[in-house]
Amino acid sequence: MTAPHLTLHGYWRSSSAWRVRIGLHLKALPFTYRAVNLAEGEQRGEAHRAVSPLGQVPVLTVEEGGAARHLVQSMAILEWLEERFPAPPLLPPDAFGRARVRALAEHVNSGIQPYQNAAPLRWLREREPRLDQAWTAHWLPLFVGGLERAVADGAGRFCHGDSPTLADVYVVPQLYGCRRFGVDVSAFPTLLRVEAACRELDAFRRAEPEAQPDAPPPEKRS
């Protein structure tokens, strides 16, 4: 079967798009990168909303058999990649292992991500200066501390065992987010150890925000 042509619509610093980049690189899948400039509001334009009704990234466009399908939401995209391209696996072979890995990923995806998304932070900032900073300073250490405990209870070299899984795909961008919001990550030794193991892999290094073609020069990053 001919492999589909994959196009990833993303933004260099979007943690959700970053997760999908890691998954694509881990599975050694070639893809075209289509940058969506979130800083300039491109995600709210009609062209992007045609492929992402909520005006978000990532979007993975899958072209095959003369048809194009647009997959959205990082978890759904990564689960599709796992089903379509099962090797190397992002999920363990046993049911309890798969449940644990999915739970760790969802701790980030559902339990932490909403507290650092750009739209609600902007809403808070517009109502009271620095309220967004107080918000992230309160919630992120609390919930990432819980993630530290969850990962530590059963971690190997990576979040689950000695091979990268879906959990690592979510944890690494989250630590970047913590640093960006001024959280002291030294309080999370297990997560830092896992992050270091991940960054030894080319797939993780290639997916990092600063390695993306739409990353601005350092002096223009905020």
Secondary structure, DSSP 8 states (H G I E B T S, - for coil): ----EEEEEE-TT-HHHHHHHHHHHHTT---EEEE--GGGTGGGSHHHHTT-TT--S-EEEEEETTEEEEEESHHHHHHHHHHHS-SS-SS-SSHHHHHHHHHHHHHHHTTTGGGT-HHHHHHHHHHSTTHHHHHHHHHHHHHHHHHHHHHHTTBSSSSSBTS--HHHHHHHHHHHHHHHTT--GGG-HHHHHHHHHHTTSHHHHHHSGGGSTT---GGG--
